[in-house]
Amino acid sequence: MAMDAGEIERLIRDAIPDARVTIEDLRGDGDHYAAHVVSTAFKDKTRVQQHQMVYQALRGKMGEALHALALQTSVPEDAQPH
């Protein structure tokens, strides 16, 4: 059973409330998405830790309801050290 973009966004926002989430359905099949997640929660975290936070937010749906997710994460510009 495929997931829709709205469900992915909701799960991420539930776990990371300040997240700005952009979801793109790469194939139109509800199985292959790209996500860009921007959050202050990622500050001082490695890229791996940031991605782990997003995967945890998806509550084990990766590999089941959600087959593939091309993930980009970042900290908002105004939260980065200058």
Secondary structure, 3 states (H helix, E strand, C coil): CCCCHHHHHHHHHHHCCCCEEEEEECCCCCCEEEEEEECHHHCCCCHHHHHHHHHHHCCCCECCCECEEEEEEECCHHHCCC
